[in-house]
């Protein structure tokens, strides 16, 4: 018997499908749409496709709210928050399981360190290990150079501190001296301070840090648990500070990342809504009259539109999408920014925020340390956080595609009445928004059926490659580190220094993955809608229009050439079978580029030492 593997992609499918199917009791119960239309709208909202088969201004407020929250809970940024939360939960479970063993091993190690320091006080030059995995102190003999103010007559020995970690090796000289004349039994250790090291109290005569991680981290303080507790009691008594120390740098970095992605998601959404609300309150009365004409409050219109654009959904409360607002340059530029911030430039903005924060927070702080870890090991912590080079490449690709799409629209339709009625600034802003919206949002600033065939084909290509920039960035950076959070299918590894050939190879991989789904859906619709396609009295029901609809649904965009007499997508005229095919196409397209599974492997900083200690104890060594 066949069983589905319960991995990330399976759970993602189940979650998106559940939100879509939940629309039937919410939307169908009102009686103003059929069951298949209710499911189609819910599926379109949950997959962010944005194709609508009913006018949103004609449905009830609670139905609008369901579609509002359906897209809110399935948007890429929100799903990224869930991924970070899952990763953090795995860390906590791992801490509860292995934390007691690590703590006990650390206590044994600290005890051994104390014994070795006692041996050293007897005057035998030797190499000893402090309570850390990465520092080795060796005494070489008498020191000719001393790095602290010594009393006269003091004989010193030199110590070399060696640090080994992900950032390479560093050596720092120290001086050890005995005050033979004044206090023969007293010894001091002092290290030469470095600007790159963590600041320690100047009056400390002996600094022996506890456990340190592979990176230059803050010294770990003694845990608050006592030494006579059982493992269950240790887990129960672990404080937040204890968990931070046991979890190490990666654990603290993921906790910080969770705060950043939550702040980004809600912050950008509120920022976008405030910008649109401020505009509509002081805009030309013709814009408010337009929304009022469809019984839509202008404030609700602003919140709904900004959320729909940021979530890359494309639903609008006005039947003509955003065509009426095409002559407002502020609206077009503002919504273009929200469009890219919600999807294609999400990884770019996220890394930029982390980089800016790393420059603001104090050097040597734990927050700075966590930020640098996120920047240096992005794919280990998040599926949508890329290395610097990949992020810059993604940014350049998005900018180039936006400029290319804008220029094509302006050139091919320079004599089109859709453009000529606007000033150059207005048509440029509207074309820029349409170019950006063609790769995700799906809102329209022009009547697409009135555009030239060349522009329509350009938009079709833009919709198809909507997922390419991020998908290729994921594939390109998946081998950046030994371990990445997202696990993908086993693709051949190609050298990144091959430039264009490397990029083209990844595009071929993506094309081979996508095309057969598109053509399968196109074939099914050609069969289910054969009579309408063959009807010469329905020229709008053309094969190209259906192809445009399929690519729009699969790409998660939502643009449609429409049909005369209706204010919704061409899918409105599809049969029940055709609408089911479109729902399946939207569901499959929503999951292209996603990892099959998330890496559950977690290794705490002291875990290997704890395992080694356990083995030594069991073997009696």
Secondary structure, DSSP 4 states (H G I P E B T S, - for coil): ------SHHHHHHHHHHHHHHTHHHHHGGGSSS-HHHHHHHHHHHHTT----SS-GGGS-HHHHHHHHHHHHTTSHHHHHHHHHHHHHHHHHHHHHHHHHHHHHHHHHHHHHHHHHHHHHHTT----B--SSSSEEEEEEEE-SS-SS---TT-EEEEEEEEEEETTEEEEEEEEEEE-TTT-TT-EEEEE---TTSPP--TT-S--------SSS-PPPPPPS--SS--HHHHHHH--HHHHHHHHHHHHHHHHHHHHHHHHHHHHHHHHHHHHHHHHHHSS-HHHHHHHHTTT--HHHHHHHHHHHHHTT----SSTTTTGGGTT-HHHHHHHHHHHHHHTTTHHHHHHHHHHHHHHHSPTTSHHHHHHHHHHHSHHHH-TT---HHHHHHHHHHHHHHHHHHHHHHHHHTTT-HHHHTS-HHHHHHHHHHHHHHTTTT---SS-GGGS-HHHHHHHHHHHHTTTHHHHHHHHHHTTSSS--SEE---PPP--GGGTHHHHHHHHHHHHHHHHHHHHHHHHHHHHHTHHHHH-TT-TTS-HHHHHHHHHHHHTT-------TT-SS-GGGGS-HHHHHHHHHHHHHHTTTT--SEE------TTHHHHHHHHHHHHHT-
